[in-house]
Amino acid sequence: MNLQKLVQLKSEGKSIPGNDLETLISAYVNGQVHDGEMTQFLKAVHANGMADEEIISFTEIMLNSGERIQFPRLETYIADKHSTGGVGDKVSIVLGPLMASAGLAIPMLTGRSLGHTGGTIDKLETIPGFQSNLSIDQFKTNVETMGICIMSQTESICPADRKMYALRDVTGTIDSIPLICGSIMSKKIAEGIQGLVLDIKTGNGAFMKTMDQAKPLGETLQKVGEAFAIKTDVVYSSMNQPLGRTAGMWCEIQESIDALQGKGSQDLMNVVFELGSKLLVQAGVTRWETAAIAIQENLIQNGKAYQKFEEIAAAQGGNLSEGGSLNSPLFEKTIKAESSGYIETMDTLNIGWAAVELGCGRRQKNDILDPTAGIEFMAKTGDEVKAGTPIFRCFNSNENKLDSAVNYLIDSVIIGPKKVSHTLFLLS
């Protein structure tokens, strides 16, 4: 293999043959190709992209670099969801048990915080005793017996992606569509799923700021899924304001519990039901998405969805009853409206970084998170406020970090004379 020749091919916008691509990635995983050399390849892909068939080959190579999970004993429909990341996005924590209570099998490998966006595993680990690092065998057993397990990604699944992602993070190549597709889809396919729904976040708080950026990503992810015989649906939802009532750590678990008990905010439940409807139709539970929403509402009303969440927590060592007392913040501050009018825009990116500053995310790999930290949204886009009306309540157990976060939040809303509406779904 001649690395420079492959980089030259890609720099000229040409496709790299699958065998050469496999040799390159295997050599990188085995340490025969060094970070500096791989950086040249990543930058060439970032600048020139990949053809669809090339992306599919790349995904398969990433997939085959590690272990694949299979469920030969399961007769139920096996599915998962993926979000490209948002502020206050606790959809997985609600949707997973909801779908399992509907009879689907949900093997969910999920991640930690990334940049200004929160991580599902970080949030779940605020449940006292909750274990996210399970063996593959335990993961499979939980899925087979309860219909669901949620755990952190393991070293044995897609090790090529694990190593390459760390390099992408420091080489400015995170936002490459081919590299994103290979990373997301290799890990999802490795779960042994038959169906997938993708929530592509778009707006000022998302990695993809516009539909012009988001739609090519969604379409390519769908092509890759279908190339591996996985039913794949895509939903585009707005991140021009945070999702739900809170963003943070334990507070998002508490909000998820509220949602599963029928007290969820409308915007959060709209996203949950939209994604859940896609999966229920895929699974053949119903042919109609309107009927699928009614099914989900009923599972929440009769308590089965929350009961499934309790099963997940208990099976993974979690004690929900102690969560509130152990995760009680020491400090809090309220940010109030400086003028009267309507909230016209929210700077979700800024709000996300405020949450990181509070202790909800990592700026450095080894940063320690604060399970008590978070932000409550007391008013959102379109709401009328008076001067002095509380807009944000932020809280944690480190007063210096709290003061720093307040500085982020002060200018995170624009109040004006117009009542505006927030469009949640941009295209589906």
N, C-alpha and C positions, 0 to 999 in steps of 0.2 A: 504493500500500500504506500502510495506517495501522497503524504498529507498536503504538500504544497500544490500538487496537481488537483486534488479535490477542492481545495480552497479556491484555486484559479477557476475551476469549472463553475463553482457557485458564484464567484465574483462576476463571471460572464453571464449569469442568469440561467445556466444550464443545470439539468438534473444530475444528481450523483447516483450511479447505479446502486441498487439495494445491497449487493454483496460488499461493495466498497464502504457503504455507510455502516453496515454491520461490523466490518473489520475495524473501522475507526472507533466506533462507540465501545466495542469490546476492549480494544487497546487502551482506551481512556479509563474504563472501569478497572482494568488490571494494572494501571500505572505505567503502561508503556508509552502512552501519550500524555504529556504534562499539561498543566493548566494553561500555560502560555500558548502552547500549540493549539489546544482546544478552543481557546479564546478567538483565535483567527477564524476558525470554522463557525463559531457562534455569531461572530460579527458579520461574516459573509452571508449567513442565513438571515440575520436581522436586516441586512441591507437589501437582499435580493429575493428573499422568500423561498418557497418550495412549491412545486406542482402538487396537485391533490394526491396523485399516486405516490409521490415521494413522501408526503406527510403520513400517508397510511403505512408505508414501509418503515418510516422513522418510528411511528407509534408501536408497530409490531416488534421492532428491535428493542425498544425500551421495555415493552411488556415481557419479552422473552429473556430479559437480563435477570429475572428473579422468579420467585414462586408465584403460582397462580392458584387461587382458591376455587374449589369446586364443591357443589352441593348435590351429589348424585341421588341422595335420599329424599330431597325435597320435591314435592309435586306442586307446590304453590309458585306463583309468579315472583321472580326475584328481581328487585329493582332498587334504584338509588336516585339521589338528586345531587346536583353540584351547583353552588353559587360562585360567581367570580369575585365575591367579597363586598361587604358593605358595612355601614355603621348602624349598629342596632339590629343586625341581621341574625335573629335567633330562629330562623325558619326550620333548620334541620332538627332542632330540639323539640319542636312542636310536630313537624310533619312526620318524622321517623316513627314515633309511637302511634300516631294517628293512622298511618298506612299499615303498620303491623296489626293494629286492632281491626283493620278492615280485611285482614287475611293475607296480605302480601308479606313476603320475606324481604327484610331490609338489612343487608350487610353494609354497614356504613363505616368506611375508613375516612377519617377526617383530620383536619390540620389545626395548627396553632395560629396565633395572630400573625399577620403579614402587613407591614407598613402601618397605615392608619386604620386598618380593619381588624376586627376582633376574630378570635379563633374559637370554634365550637368546643374543642378539647379543653382549652383553658377555662372556659365557662363551666363545663361539666365537672372539672376538677375542683371547683369551689364547693361541690357537694361533699361534706365530710366523709372521708374514706373511699371515695369513688376511684376505681382503678381503670385507667385508660390503656395501660400497657399490658395487653393480654397476649398469650400465645395464639398462633393461628388455630390450633386445635380447640382452645377454649372459645375463641371467636366463633368458629363454625358450630360448636355445640350450642352456644347461646342462640344463634340464628335458627338452628334446627328445632330447638325446644321452645323458644319464646317468639320466634319470628323476627327478631331484631337483635343487633349488637352494634354499639358505637364505640370504636376505639381509635387510638392514634395510629398513624401510618408506621409500619414496621420496616426494619432494615432489609427484610427478605423480599419485600414487594418492590419491584422496579428500582433496584439499586442504581441503575444508570441514571434514572431521573433524579434520585436523591443527590448524587454527586454533581450532576450537570446543573441542577437548580441552584445549588450553592454558588456555582461559578457564574451563572446568569445574574444572580443577585448583585454581584460586584463588577460586572462587565457592561452594564447598561443594555442588556439584551432581554430583560424580563418581558417586554411588551411585543415580542415577535409572535405573530399568530401561529406559524408552524411549530415553534417551540412550546407555546402555550398548549396547543392541541395535543402534541405528543405527551406532554407532562400530565395534563388532566385525564386524557382518555386512556393512557396506558394503565394508570392506577385504578380507574373505574372498571375497565375491562378485566383487570386482575381480580376483582371482587367476585367474579362468576355471575354477573348480572345478565338479565334478559332485556331489561328496560331501564331507561335513564331519562330524567327531565333536567334540563339545564336552565338556570336562572342567570341570565346575562344582565348584570347591573350596568346602568348607563346614567351619566349625569355628573354633577360637580363633585360628588363624593365617591365616584367609581373609578376603576383603573381605565375603563373605556368611557371617555367623556361624552361622545356623541354617537348617534345611531350609525353614522358613516363608519365609525370604528367598530362598533359593537356587532353590526349585522354580518360583516364578513367573518368575524370570529364565530358567531352562532352558526352560520351556514357551514363553515368548515368543520366545526365540532360535530354537527349533525351528519355530514358526509362520512366522517371517520367512524362514528358510532354505527351507522348503517353498513359500512364496509365490514364490520365485525359482527354483523347480524344482531345488533342491539337496537331495539326500537328506541328512537331518540327524538324527544320533543324539546323545543326551545321556547322560552318565555323571556321577553325583554322588560325589565322593571326598572323604575326610576330610583336613583339614589341622589335626587336633588334635595332630599331631606332625609334624616334618619328614619329607620323603620321601627314602628312601635313607639312605646312610651319611654323606653330606657335604652342606654348603650353602656356596656360595662361588663362586670363579672357576675357575682351572685345575683345582682339586680335583674339580669337577663334570665337567669334560671327562675327566679320568682315570677317574672313576667310570663315566661313559658308555662309555668304551672297555672297561672291565672288563665292563660289562653286555653289550656287543655281542660280547664274547669268551666269554660264558657264565658270568661270575662276578658277575652283578648281584644285589643284595639282593632278598629275596622281595617286599617291599612295592613297590619300584620296578617290578619285572618284572610284578607283578600288574596295575598300572595300565597299563603299556605293552601287555600282552597283551589287556587288556579293551578298550582303545581300538582297538588294531590289529585285533581280531576284528570289531569293528563295521565297520571300513573294508573288510576282506576280504569280509565278507558283502555289504555294499553293492555292491562291485565284481563280485560273482558268482564270486569265486575258489572259494568254498565256500558251502554253505547253512547250515552249522552252526558255531556259535562254538567248540565243543569242538575241531572239526577245524581251525579257524582258529588256535587256540593251538598245536596240534601243528605246523602249517605254520611258525609263527613260531619255535618252538623249534628246528626243523630248520634254518632259515636262519641261526640263530645258531650251532648246532653245526657246520654245514658251512663256516662262515667267510664266507658270502656277505654277511651283514649288515655285518660289520666291514669287509670289502673295499669295500663301497659307501661307508662313512664315510670310508675312506682316499681314495676317488675324489673325494668332495665336497671334502675338505680340500685335496687337490692341485690340483683345478680352480680353487679360489679362492685359490691362492697359499700355502696353509698348509704348514708343516713340522712334522708331529707328532713327529718324532724329537727335536726340540730343546725341546719343550714342558716336559718335566720339569726339565731343567737350568736353563732360563731363568726358570722360575716357581717356583724353590725359595725358600721363605720364610726370612727372617733370624731371626725370633723365634717362639716358641710357648710356650703355657702350658696346663696341664691343670687342669680343675676336677674335684674329687673329691667323692664322696658324703659327706655329713656324718653320716649314720646308716645303719643296716642296714635292709633291708626290700625292698619292690618299688617300682619307679617307677610311680606311679599316674596322674600327669598331667604333661604338658609344656606350657609356655607358649610356643607356637610364634611368636606375635607378638613376644614379647620376644627370642626366639632370632633372628628375622628382623632385628630392629633391632640386635642384637649383630653380625650379619653386616655390616649397613650400616656400623656403627661401625668394623669391621675394615678396611673399604675395598671391600666387595662391592657397594655400592649408593650412590645419591646422595641427600643431603638437599637440596642445591642443584643446579640444572641443570648448572653448570660444574664440579662436584666431579670430581676425578680418581680413577679406580678403581685398586686394587692387585691385579694379576693373581695375586699369590702368596697372597692372603688367603682364609681359609675356616674352617669348623668341621667337625670330625669327630665323629660321634655314636657314642660307645663303648658306650652303653646306651640303650635306648628303652623306651617304655611296656610294662609287664608283665615287664620284666627284673628279676631279683633282683640286688641289689647289697649289698656289705658296706661299712661305714664305711671310707673311704679308697679305694674303687674308683673309677677314672677314669670320668667320665660324658661330659665334653666335652674335646676337644683343639682349641684355637683357635690360629691362626697367621697371620702377615702379615709385612710388612717395615717396620712403624712401631710402635715399642715403646709410645709414648704411646697410640696408638689401641688397641693390644692390651690395655693395662691398663684402658682405658675399656670395652672389650667384655666383659672378664671380669666387671665389675660388673653388666652386664646378665644374664650367664649364671648368676651365683651362685644366684639365687632362681628359676631357670626350670624346676625340676622339684620335684615333691612326692613324697616317699618315705613310704610307709605300710605297714601290715601285710598289705594285701590284694593278691593277684595279680589284676590286671585284664587284659582283652584289648582290643586296639585294633581297632575296626571300620573297615575301609578303605573299603568301598563302602556308602554310606548308602541309596541307592536307584538303580536303573538301569532 
